[in-house]
Amino acid sequence: MKKRVWLWLAFLSIFLYLGITNHVLGKEKAFPSKPIELVCPFGPGGSTSMGGRVIAGTLTEFIGAPAVVIYKTGGGGTVGPTHVLKSKPDGYTLLIAPTGPTVITPIIRSTGYKLEDFELLGQYAMEPMGLVVKSDAPWKTLEELVAYAKKNPGTLKLAIDGLGTPSNFAMEIFKINAGGLKIDSVPFLSSAETITAVLGGHVQMTYAYLTSAKGPYEGGRIRILAVGTDKRLEDYPNVPTFSEIGYPEVKWGPFFGLAAPLGVPKPVTDKLKEALSKTAQNLEVRKLLTQIGFIPVFRNAEEFTKFAKEERNRVIKFVKETGFKVD
């Protein structure tokens, strides 16, 4: 009798062990078996959110599970990355990774994380930026604005969408390269607010994301003096680049990609990279990104990592040369 009991217990133990093992392995093989969270470090309605939602819809099709944008905002965009790094590295919590929180901010102030803490999965877009003034402003060209700023130091105000953002960083580069312009930078919470500040006459200019500037520009309410891109944009063919006017260093617009915390199993990141690659190169996705003001740019994980490190090194070089910091 005792022998039968022990045999039964032994078979039960083996059965349970195999069942648990198969269950665990099955979960790994079945990735993804639940929704994937795309953590947006900035609030709803902004360009980071809009681009993330475009990507999420098609990523859902290619990955085989819902990709859902959630918001973890605050700290100048650092709360989102911090949340992702504290999450379980299983591929179900990813970061919508823009330039500011991933590249610039960790260099100019303490964040508790750095670029190398993430595995970059791929890039899907860039966002062009431009120097904006009100349509009735006396400066019709960037050269005229620079000449005025030099003759009237400290009289102009520049709206930026926060300290340590690409807007802030690019304009500091511009002011230095233009001969040390004395223009006060006034921080706001978003690019849309900086446009409103220009339209209301509270500031004279802003370096804005063109996703926010497109409507007012098409409505004839603002003028764009220069764009921070490699070449002129199709939607703004008459607007020169900063490089054309003699400021090649002011070539700054944020990138957008997806990133995971280090430690996610390789089979999982491989699947995520493949799904993002198909998503970012999907014609409908590229069309939608263009419609909201992005430049669709796909870089695979290796290319994106290389590019992000180059951007980081550019920031480090500027900070060392100028002592730029955020108080």
C-alpha positions in Angstrom: 0.0 0.0 0.0 2.8 2.4 1.0 4.6 1.5 -2.2 1.6 2.4 -4.3 1.3 5.7 -2.5 4.9 6.6 -3.1 4.7 5.6 -6.8 1.5 7.7 -7.1 3.3 10.7 -5.5 6.3 10.2 -7.7 4.1 10.2 -10.9 2.2 13.2 -9.6 5.5 15.1 -9.0 6.7 14.3 -12.5 3.4 15.3 -14.0 3.3 18.6 -12.1 7.0 19.4 -13.0 6.4 18.8 -16.7 3.1 20.7 -16.6 4.8 23.8 -15.0 7.8 23.6 -17.3 5.6 23.3 -20.4 3.5 26.2 -19.1 6.5 28.4 -18.7 8.1 27.4 -22.0 4.7 27.9 -23.6 4.5 31.4 -22.4 7.9 32.2 -23.7 7.1 30.7 -27.1 3.8 32.5 -27.2 5.2 36.0 -26.9 3.2 38.2 -27.0 0.4 36.8 -25.0 -0.9 40.1 -23.6 -0.9 43.8 -24.6 2.4 45.6 -25.0 2.6 49.0 -23.4 4.3 51.8 -25.3 5.2 54.3 -22.6 4.9 57.9 -23.8 7.0 60.3 -21.7 4.9 63.3 -22.7 1.2 64.0 -22.5 -1.7 63.2 -24.9 -2.1 65.5 -27.9 1.7 66.2 -28.3 3.7 65.0 -31.3 5.3 62.2 -29.3 1.9 60.9 -28.5 0.5 61.3 -32.0 3.4 59.5 -33.6 3.3 56.7 -31.0 -0.4 56.1 -31.7 0.3 55.9 -35.5 2.9 53.3 -34.8 0.9 51.4 -32.2 -2.0 50.6 -34.6 0.1 48.8 -37.2 2.5 47.4 -34.7 -0.5 45.5 -33.3 -1.0 43.8 -36.6 2.6 42.7 -37.1 3.3 41.7 -33.5 0.1 39.8 -33.0 -1.1 41.5 -29.7 -2.5 44.9 -28.9 0.1 47.7 -28.6 -1.3 50.3 -26.3 0.1 53.9 -25.7 0.2 54.8 -22.0 1.4 58.0 -20.4 4.0 58.4 -17.7 4.8 62.1 -17.8 6.7 64.6 -15.7 10.3 65.4 -14.8 10.9 67.0 -18.3 10.2 63.6 -19.9 12.3 61.5 -17.5 9.5 59.8 -15.6 8.6 57.6 -18.6 12.1 56.2 -19.2 12.5 55.7 -15.5 9.2 53.7 -15.4 10.4 51.5 -18.3 13.7 50.7 -16.7 12.0 49.7 -13.5 9.6 47.4 -15.3 10.2 43.6 -15.8 12.4 43.1 -18.8 10.0 40.9 -20.7 9.2 42.9 -23.8 5.8 44.0 -22.6 6.9 47.5 -21.5 8.6 49.6 -24.2 9.6 53.3 -24.3 8.5 55.7 -27.1 12.0 57.1 -27.2 12.4 60.8 -28.3 15.8 62.6 -28.4 15.3 64.8 -25.3 14.7 62.3 -22.5 17.0 59.6 -24.0 20.0 61.6 -25.3 20.0 65.2 -24.1 18.6 65.2 -20.6 20.9 62.5 -19.1 23.9 64.6 -20.1 22.8 68.0 -18.8 21.2 67.0 -15.5 20.9 64.0 -13.2 18.3 61.5 -14.3 19.4 58.2 -12.8 19.7 56.6 -16.2 21.7 56.8 -19.4 21.3 55.9 -23.1 23.2 52.6 -22.6 20.5 51.4 -20.1 18.2 50.8 -23.0 18.2 48.4 -26.0 17.1 50.5 -29.0 14.8 48.5 -31.2 14.6 50.9 -34.2 13.7 54.4 -35.3 10.5 55.3 -37.2 10.6 59.1 -37.6 12.3 62.5 -37.2 10.4 65.7 -36.4 11.4 68.9 -38.2 11.7 72.1 -36.3 11.8 75.7 -37.4 12.3 79.2 -36.0 8.9 80.9 -35.9 7.9 84.5 -35.6 4.5 86.2 -36.0 3.4 86.9 -39.6 3.5 90.7 -38.9 6.9 90.6 -37.3 9.4 93.1 -38.8 11.9 90.4 -39.7 11.3 88.6 -42.9 14.5 86.7 -42.9 16.8 85.1 -40.3 19.5 87.5 -41.2 17.3 90.5 -40.4 16.4 88.9 -37.0 20.1 88.3 -36.2 21.0 91.9 -37.1 18.2 93.3 -34.9 19.2 91.0 -32.0 22.8 92.2 -32.2 21.8 95.9 -32.2 19.2 95.4 -29.4 20.7 92.9 -27.0 18.4 91.6 -24.3 15.2 93.0 -25.8 14.0 89.8 -27.5 12.4 86.8 -25.9 12.4 83.2 -27.2 9.9 80.6 -26.2 11.1 77.1 -25.7 9.1 73.9 -24.8 11.1 73.3 -21.6 14.6 73.3 -20.3 16.9 70.7 -21.7 14.6 70.0 -24.7 15.8 69.9 -28.4 14.2 73.3 -28.7 16.3 74.7 -25.9 19.4 73.0 -27.0 19.2 74.0 -30.6 18.6 77.6 -29.8 21.6 77.8 -27.4 23.7 76.5 -30.3 22.2 79.1 -32.6 22.7 82.0 -30.2 26.4 81.1 -29.7 27.1 80.5 -33.4 25.4 83.8 -34.3 27.9 85.7 -32.2 26.6 85.3 -28.7 23.1 86.8 -29.2 21.5 88.1 -26.0 18.0 86.6 -26.3 16.2 85.4 -23.2 14.7 81.9 -23.3 11.3 81.5 -21.7 10.3 77.9 -21.0 6.7 76.6 -21.6 5.2 73.2 -21.2 4.8 72.3 -24.9 5.5 73.4 -28.4 1.8 74.3 -28.9 2.1 76.7 -26.0 5.2 78.4 -27.5 3.3 79.0 -30.7 0.4 80.6 -28.7 2.9 82.8 -26.9 4.2 84.1 -30.2 0.7 84.7 -31.5 -0.2 86.5 -28.3 2.8 88.8 -28.5 4.3 87.5 -25.2 7.5 86.5 -26.9 8.9 87.4 -30.3 10.0 83.9 -31.5 10.0 80.2 -30.8 11.9 77.2 -32.2 8.9 75.0 -32.6 8.0 71.5 -33.8 6.5 71.9 -37.2 3.7 69.6 -36.2 2.5 72.4 -34.0 3.4 75.2 -36.4 1.7 73.7 -39.5 -1.8 74.9 -38.9 -0.9 78.5 -37.9 1.5 78.7 -40.9 -1.1 77.5 -43.4 -3.5 80.0 -41.9 -1.0 82.8 -42.5 -0.6 83.6 -38.8 3.1 82.9 -38.5 6.3 83.0 -40.5 9.0 80.4 -40.5 12.5 81.9 -40.9 14.5 78.8 -41.1 14.3 75.0 -40.5 16.7 72.7 -38.7 16.9 70.0 -41.3 19.4 68.7 -43.8 17.5 70.1 -46.8 14.4 72.2 -47.5 11.1 70.5 -46.7 8.4 69.8 -49.4 5.7 71.5 -47.3 7.9 74.6 -46.8 9.8 74.9 -50.1 10.4 78.7 -49.6 11.9 78.3 -46.1 15.7 78.0 -46.0 17.6 75.7 -43.7 19.9 77.1 -41.0 22.8 75.5 -42.9 22.0 77.6 -46.0 22.2 80.8 -44.0 25.5 79.9 -42.4 24.5 78.0 -39.2 25.2 74.3 -40.1 25.4 73.3 -36.4 21.7 74.2 -35.9 20.6 71.0 -37.5 18.5 69.6 -34.8 15.1 67.9 -34.8 14.1 65.1 -32.4 14.2 61.4 -33.5 11.5 58.9 -32.4 12.0 55.2 -31.9 11.2 52.4 -29.6 13.4 51.1 -26.8 13.3 48.3 -24.3 15.1 48.0 -20.9 18.3 45.9 -21.0 17.7 42.2 -20.2 14.8 41.4 -22.5 15.4 37.9 -24.0 16.8 38.0 -27.5 14.0 36.0 -29.1 11.6 38.6 -27.8 13.6 41.6 -28.9 14.2 40.0 -32.3 10.4 39.7 -32.7 9.9 43.3 -31.6 12.5 44.6 -34.0 11.0 42.7 -36.9 7.5 44.0 -36.1 8.8 47.6 -35.8 10.7 47.3 -39.1 7.6 46.2 -40.9 5.6 48.9 -39.2 8.0 51.8 -39.9 8.3 50.8 -43.5 4.6 50.3 -44.1 3.3 52.8 -46.7 0.2 53.7 -44.8 2.1 54.4 -41.6 4.6 56.6 -43.5 1.7 58.5 -45.1 0.1 59.1 -41.7 3.3 60.2 -40.1 3.8 62.7 -42.9 0.3 64.0 -42.5 0.9 64.9 -38.9 4.2 66.6 -39.7 6.9 64.0 -39.2 9.6 62.9 -41.6 9.3 59.1 -41.8 12.8 57.7 -41.2 13.5 54.0 -40.6 16.7 52.9 -38.9 17.1 49.4 -37.7 18.3 48.6 -34.2 22.0 48.8 -35.1 21.7 51.9 -37.2 19.5 53.6 -34.6 21.9 52.8 -31.8 24.8 54.2 -33.8 22.9 57.4 -34.7 21.7 58.0 -31.1 25.3 57.7 -29.9 26.5 60.2 -32.5 23.8 62.6 -31.4 24.8 62.1 -27.7 28.4 62.8 -28.6 27.4 66.0 -30.3 25.6 67.1 -27.1 28.6 66.1 -25.0 30.9 68.1 -27.2 28.7 71.2 -27.1 28.3 71.0 -23.3 32.1 70.7 -22.8 32.8 73.6 -25.1 30.2 76.0 -23.7 29.5 74.8 -20.2 25.8 74.7 -21.0 23.7 73.4 -18.2 20.2 73.4 -16.8 19.9 74.9 -13.3 
